[in-house]
């Protein structure tokens, strides 16, 4: 949060300096065009980098002419890694026999859960099948199925998907894009959860 306040403060100073230069007749510097940013962030539109932190961890994107900010992109820096919660996947992979009676709402999503378990089998935390599906615009829900018992457990929700591995108990909700950045908004920030084998539930890190 402090970093965002710093960036916005810097940007306000930038606007003030720009106005002063214009009044004095000094030549304005050319805006930093999106091409310079392309190696860090992928965008679907042409935009200007209004500000970039020295370490290239924060970018303010917008229109250099109107000075309107369209987004702030932040480098994802997790305090833990998938390897910190590593487990050994069950081998050979069993054919998952789902216990539909173990989860009261499972009947509403039988097709999605069945297809995922059949196709992906064990894809999370050693012996689970993580299953997710959309529930509207910027909305995803999930469950996990124990490949050993067939029991279904509650997952977590997300706005932009999940990142997980078959050999780790760590789950990233709203993961960053392929360049390692995420947008600064109330529902875009990546959140790390750890699957707890004893309680059979996720604990936010």
Residue pairs with C-beta under 8 A, 6 or more apart in sequence:
3 53
3 57
3 58
3 74
4 58
4 72
4 74
4 184
7 51
7 53
7 58
7 60
7 72
10 51
11 50
11 51
11 60
11 69
14 50
14 51
15 67
18 28
18 67
21 27
21 28
22 28
31 48
31 49
31 50
31 64
31 65
32 48
32 49
32 50
32 52
32 64
33 48
33 49
34 43
34 46
34 47
34 48
34 49
36 49
37 43
37 49
37 52
37 59
37 61
40 56
40 59
40 73
40 179
40 181
41 59
41 61
41 73
41 177
41 179
41 181
42 177
42 178
42 179
43 61
47 61
47 62
47 63
47 70
48 61
48 62
48 63
48 64
49 59
49 60
49 61
50 60
50 61
50 62
50 64
50 67
50 69
51 58
51 59
51 60
52 58
52 59
52 60
53 59
56 75
57 74
57 75
57 77
58 72
58 73
58 74
58 75
59 72
59 73
59 181
60 69
60 72
61 69
61 70
61 71
61 72
61 73
62 68
62 69
62 70
62 71
63 70
71 183
71 184
72 183
72 184
73 181
73 182
73 183
73 184
74 181
74 182
74 183
74 184
75 180
75 181
76 175
76 176
76 180
76 181
76 182
76 190
78 172
78 190
78 192
79 192
79 205
80 170
80 192
80 205
81 170
82 165
82 167
82 168
82 170
83 168
84 170
85 168
85 169
85 170
85 194
86 167
86 168
87 125
87 126
87 167
87 168
87 169
88 126
88 167
89 122
89 126
89 127
89 166
89 167
90 122
90 126
90 127
90 147
90 148
93 121
93 122
93 147
94 147
94 148
96 117
96 118
96 121
96 129
96 145
96 147
96 150
97 150
98 106
98 113
98 114
98 117
98 145
98 150
98 152
99 149
99 150
99 151
99 152
100 106
100 107
100 110
100 152
102 150
102 151
102 152
103 143
103 151
103 152
103 153
106 113
106 143
106 152
109 133
109 143
112 131
112 133
113 131
113 143
113 145
113 152
116 129
116 131
117 129
117 131
117 145
117 147
120 129
120 130
121 129
121 147
122 128
122 129
122 147
122 166
123 129
123 130
123 164
123 165
123 166
124 130
124 144
124 164
124 165
124 166
124 168
124 171
124 195
125 144
125 164
125 166
125 168
125 169
125 195
125 197
126 166
126 167
126 169
127 146
127 147
127 148
128 144
128 145
128 146
128 147
128 195
129 144
129 145
129 147
130 142
130 144
130 155
130 162
130 164
130 171
131 142
131 143
131 144
131 145
131 155
132 140
132 141
132 142
132 155
132 158
132 161
132 162
133 140
133 141
133 142
134 140
135 141
135 157
138 159
138 160
138 187
139 157
139 158
139 159
140 157
140 158
140 159
140 160
140 161
140 162
141 155
141 157
142 155
142 156
142 157
142 158
142 162
143 152
143 153
143 154
143 155
144 152
144 153
144 155
144 195
145 151
145 152
145 153
146 152
146 153
153 200
153 201
154 201
154 202
155 202
156 171
156 173
156 193
156 202
157 173
158 173
158 174
159 174
159 187
159 188
160 174
160 175
160 188
161 174
161 175
162 171
162 172
162 173
162 175
163 171
163 172
163 175
164 170
164 171
164 172
169 194
169 195
169 196
169 197
170 192
170 193
170 194
170 195
170 205
171 192
171 193
171 194
171 195
171 202
172 190
172 191
172 192
172 193
173 190
173 191
173 192
173 193
174 182
174 187
174 188
174 189
174 190
174 191
175 182
175 190
176 182
176 190
182 188
182 189
182 190
191 204
192 204
192 205
193 202
193 203
193 204
193 205
194 202
194 203
194 205
195 201
195 202
195 203
196 202
196 203
